[in-house]
Amino acid sequence: MLIKKKSFKTLSLVFALLISICSYGQSMIVKGKVVDEKGVPLIGVTIIESGVNNGAATDFDGNYVLNVQSESASLVVSYVGFQTQTIEVSGKSTVNIIMAEDLESLEEVQVVAFSKQKKNSVIGSISTVKASDLKIPSSNLTTAFAGKIAGLISYQRSGEPGADNAEFFIRGVTTFGYKNNPLILLDGLEITTSDLARLEPDNIATFSIMKDATATSLYGARGANGVILVTTKEGKKGKARVSFRYENSFSAPSQTPKFLGAVDYMRMYNQAQRMRDQSALLKYSIQQITGTEQGLNPELYPDVDWHNELFKDYTLNKKLNLNVSGGGEVAQYYLSVSHSNETGLLKVDPLNNFNNNIDIKRSNLRANINVNLSKTTKVAVKYYSLFERYNGPTVSATDIFGMVAQANPANFPKTFTPDENTLNFNHTLFGNKGNGGYPNPYAEMVKGFRDRFANTTLAQFELKQDLSFITEGLKIRGMASVRTYSENENSRSFTPFFYGIGQLDTDLGTSNYLYQIQEGTEFLNDPSVSNYGNSNFYYQLVTEYNRTFNKKHEVGGLLVANASEALNTIGGGTAFTTLPSRNMGISGRTSYNYDSRFFAEFNFGYNGSEKFAKENRFGFFPSAGFGWIVSNEAFFEKNLPSVNLFKLRYTYGLVGNDGISSADDRFFYLSEVNLNNGGTGYNWGVNYNNYYNGYNIDRYDNESVTWEVAEKANYGLELGLFNKITLLAEYFEEHRKNIYMERQYIPETMGLTTSINSNIGEVKAKGVDISLDYNHAFSGDFYITARGNFTYSTNEILVNGEPEYQNQNLSRIGQPINQQWGYIAERLFIDEEDIANSPEQFNGFGSTNTYLPGDIKYKDVNEDGVIDQLDQAPIGKPYVPEIVYGFGFSAVYKAFDFSVFMQGAARTSFLIEPSTISPFVNERNALAVIANNHWSENNPDPNAFWPRLSVSPVENNEKPSTWWLRDGDFLRLKSVEFGYTFPETKTGFFSNLNARVYCTGLNLLNFAKFDLWDPEMAGNGLGYPPQRVFNLGVQLKF
Amino acid sequence: MILKNTIFYVSFIGFLALTSCEDYLDIVPDGTQELSLLFNRKETAYNALANCYSYLPKNDGVYSSYVLASDELTTPVDKETNAIKMMKGQLNNSSSLNDGKPLMSFWSGYSATGSSQGSLWEAIRSCNTLIENIDLVVDMTQQEKNAWKAEAKFLKANFHFLLLTYYGPIPVIDTNLPISASDEVVRVERQTVDYCVNYIVSTINEAIPNLPERVLGSNDIGRVDQVIAKAIKSRVLLYAASPLFNGNSSFYSGFVNEEGTPFFNQTQDIAKWQLAADAANEAIEAAIGQGVSMYYYNGDVPLYDTQNWQYEFIRDQYDNRYAITEPWNSELIWGSSNPVTGGNWWQLQASALMKDPSSSSVEAAWQWVAPTLRMAELYYTKNGLPISEDLSFDYTNRFSVENVAFNQRFYAQYGNRTAKLNLNREPRFYSSLGFDRGIMRSWGGLWQLKMRYDETHGRFGFTSDYLTSGYSLKKLIHPDSEGDAYNKIVPYPWPIIRLSELYLNYAEALNEANGPSQQVYDALNMVRDRAGIPTIEEAWSDATIAASAGKHTNPEGLREIIQQERMIELAFEGHRYNDLRRWKIAEQYLSTPLRGWSVDESSEANFYSLRDIGIRSFSTPRDYFHPISFDELSINPNLVQNPGW
């Protein structure tokens, strides 16, 4: 629905002054002036001679000069925010052009809550991204967000296909309540993060995130964490337009951790044993080590690089999208079909006839149809289905990556070559040793497979009625949507046969033999089956009113009534989880705009949720905002013509969050009680057999539990310079109140059998988001656009419901939500004397937890003479980055285009989890870095990366501490794209075919202090790494 | 105008949409479990009542038993229960940030194998919940409801008293605070000891008129009645009059609340003893009026003792042993009707029970909870005098070994040799303790105990289940309990309070209030008669036997006598830890090492040499009360930690 401003209502006509000099077929010079409808010259307008790579741009006065190749040339005149025109030169040497503002283009009409608004009248904080900016060679849309959208904090911890959703938070995490991520709406209907991840950028018309109170308060109790609004493309009147895209990509880990080879491993293992126990019997004999070194029989002297044995170097993925749009007076359509095939890096055992590698095939179908029933009545139907066929290993691929760290290179090969006794067996001889039980990741990986079919369907029906017959500018529309999801999964595996190798001394020397350690199955065991499904329903009725009075007073009104329901249809659970979740409410907006200079807006949301007591079921969330386009003031236009936009905005309001706890912890006004609890009963009677059960309270009823409320203030500045540079800078403050949390300060004297929660938490957040755009056309065939985004969000907990700690280091108050706690490591102990003179650590002078020189020395934070849990303190930066940024440019030169995008995160840190990488413990693999940098008697470096080696867990060193704290900042070359567009031919079979080929590189380079693995994985570095992708694509339009 | 119409039109649509909203959002079906449903009917209300009772301490579970919290019993090092760890000095104010809760904490609750102890504050809340809601039940008479309320009231008072016993001054929670109470309100303060005692006593007094006079019904026994309430009140007032709580300026002069008022009254008030004496007297009268009497065995004479029944000593054995273990015997005022029953290995009986050498199964006899040598020394001689006071007893050489004489054959093995300490003692010694070369009645027979290393009842090899002192416990073991299957252990209601305690309460209080009198002697003699020893006057008047003859005629001397009488009579019943503390003499007993015979020796000479078998640690005044956990103090800054913690 678009709102037309009266002053723009007259569509400008094509205008040509003709001074015809030249004859056909001759090149000639065309010049002219380009102005807007008010006669203001437009700077930087692109004028291209159609079909030829030849163009020019207007100068500061709006003038252009172009040498056209023929008198019959047609000029394509385009400018951001204006309708593109095609003008026939027809021999004229001066062609002046009046550009009409394009009300339908993204830049001018802004999607807002439940409606659209003219962009300049929007005063709420909304970031909009072009769908093309979200196009990266990944089948997961969420992985494209980081750095692309001002106001979005985003990061991706895993690269596992199908499980690689990025985390994203609008303006950071501003609550420690249950739901901290945004509401996601697709054409008005709430969808999940995974649904969003699977959207095809090709089908997206608009992608906006709503950040402040004015933009979100209409969503009432669902909007406090921000809203992501996505709309899909609709058909336009005209002949069928076809777009086809095919991509093929190579995907490989961006970075893989390095492990020790067998020889180094064994030497260091022996060393580690002696480090803790001088008299330890060494595990690996000299013979074993030298045998391995000389590369003798690899089955007896294995040197296994598990990473190579398990994983391919790269994998191939394919993607295809086809869409058609068009329509006539009565109906318009947008139809799309796409298919993708995504695979993992896992190898497959040659003896298996099934595939244990990840192999995901997705198809989706979209049909958006608009029908004009009459001049005032329209119907829209949207239908979308996603079919996903997943095949993969029985355990998650992330876990398989983790297993590589559990196995060591010297134990045994992944499989043994059959000897004469095992030659004819129809099973793989998986390696193991001794009595078995050592991890063989290869066996775990190839022993079975999992397949899953999942289907998501969205259907929507909308009826729009123009009510101008009642009063001009009044419209009403109603919409009903449904979303269903179902999945069925089977997992099948066989039990692996494990073998060991033994040596036999015979007269002829030693001979080797294989012996069976574990009898497996040569068949797949019964599958384990699981089903899951859910559905959402959504209804809304919108009444809208827009009218301009006396050309200067523009009034808008909107009233929405809506209701939604979410059902868990399959999946089981408790009485509470199986009941539907419902939400309903009304929302409204009134806006007023005086002469496109002053803007005021008042919005509200009034929502009810089934979770709360009747008295507190509905919440009211108002917001108000004011805007002033200074650059539309007469004085400004006169004196500062190069500033094409200068706009100030301020908004303030309340938004709610009813996602304050999980589905099984709802209905806060009800208690959760076991009225027949066997454990808390009592016997009476002579024979002690008159037994009555007691009861147990799992939750106390609390009628007063209600919404989380966010009080949001937003200060915005929009600045446009020379029609080339656009700066959008915003500062926000948020005070989140009523965060539902445990009241940890309830003393035992209350006599409660369970903790009680209420709305007491408070967080204060603030931050900045900035985006900067630059467009410049150097000449008709060379133009450049550059864009940078910066998001900073920080917060501190104001009220935490915690006890009054005597030691402030334990208090979360004043600390960020995602702050990490741990001990402060000072250095490694130098010698026994150092230990004796330092406070006792974790009862370490006792027998259970001893430590030696070379182990970590901690700081006695509370100065009580012992190191214990009370000495934990906030360490490092928050786990969720406080800054996410991105910048890049794209340049088009004639038929070539090139773009680069850099993305980074800063002010974040993470903890390496030493217990997952500590080498030699349970014969675990050793990271190569540990070999080069660990404490030893020869190298008693008190700051070595790894403390004194050990083959058993050293509790003292495995505590979370600054020793394991790492800076998570990084900057990466996120994407580079190079494309070539074929010249358009006007005749023949391929007439009007627009073809482009391109190649893209993703995650090509990393700049970070941390280098053990991809820093974006944070502490989880032994999982499935984010992928480096090389992609080749072709796009055809006709 | 147009605008107005529009607004009306739009509001109308909005109104239509909202009219059905209440129903739309009301999605929880009726019949979801809620606490109020508990008080719909009597049958379900029983659950609420049972819940109140369920918090009563479980002294008959070895891991939850406070009996082990003193120097009476001990275990091998790797079998220590939390009570023993506490006595070894491992009690601390640990926080959940560290390793959990303070040991054996009634304040925070604790988990113990078999029978976890919920926080008594939960217990109090449960009682208040019942009191507040029981009127909602539709199928109970008002009288019944009042009786139940009175029960819950009494239990609430009793839980406050238990907290007072271990923590001293405590907050009083008479009504439940609502869940929505602000943090200022939930930060309750500790009240002075006197305030707490007054609250407890007046609450019991309020309960008494509505309680049944006596509950003996076969389905209801174990529930509270007037006799029980009065008996517990006697104990409350006795404790309150005792030096720890009454005029304790030596420990607690600086232990004050926010206003500067000392939590413990600073000058001793003799009148409190009179109150205690009156309460004891009232309780005794009520009990006797309801048929409670000192227990004398009147069961069948087992075959193996028919020949011996003519001897008074034998009959005394039966009187003393069955007074504890005979279910619902005449002396029991309040027994726990919720014992740890048959099938459970963590019952205290099982861990102390002697193995039946004739059976191959030792399933139910773990044999690792042993009385200490100190307890062997505590009991009187056969003349009813302390071993150090009896001139006929060779006190100096009590650890040397001698032959068992023929006339000692009822309790020791004639012709064998044992320590002099084990001979010529009062009947209660023999009914409570088993010793090397002694006689034991169990598993339906007379058994000869042989307790040296590798002997029938001694330690085998180096098993971790063994009696570290060379003594075994008889008192808490039902004579018919057999050690080869759990279901052969005979359960009995744990004696929470019994008549002999009331006599001892009365004697102690009266002596403190008015000094020695015939009433005091009479009360003590009620206990001594059942014990099978001479009366006070008889035992202490004969200067040829009593080293300090006439000791009973002065208040201090009589106090000592009463205290020892109490320690003997109520031994192993969970009183000693409390009594030693309230008399302010705990450090004399609870900070010295425990001793026992050398159970890892097989020769007589080596076995009968003493060795240390475990430390005890007690720091004064710190250990007189338990610590409040670190967490609780952080959560509620209005609480003051007990001194020393």
Interface residues (C-beta under 8 A of the other chain):
Chain A: I470 T471 L474 I476 L541 T543 Y545 G557 L559 A561 A563 A575 L579 P580 R582 M584 I586 G608 S609 E610 K614 R617 F667 L670 S671 E672 V673 N674 L675 N676 N677 G679 T680 G681 Y682 N683 W684 G685 V686 N687 Y688 N690 Y691 Y692 N693 G694 Y695 I697 Y700 D701 N702 S704 R743 Q744 Y745 I746 P747 E748 T749 M750 G751 L752 T753 I756 S758 P803 E804 Y805 Q806 L810 D868 Q869 L870
Chain B: I2 L3 N5 T6 I7 Y9 V10 S11 I13 G14 A17 L18 C21 E22 Y24 L25 D26 I27 V28 P29 T32 Q33 E34 L35 L37 L38 T44 Y46 N47 A48 L49 A50 N51 Y53 S54 L56 S95 L97 N98 W107 S108 G109 S116 G118 S119 W121 E122 A123 I124 R125 S126 P171 I173 N176 L177 I179 S180 A181 D183 V186 R187 V188 S218 N219 D220 I221 G222 R223 P327 W328 S337 N338 P339 T341 P491 P493 S629 D631 E632 S634 I635 N636 P637 L639
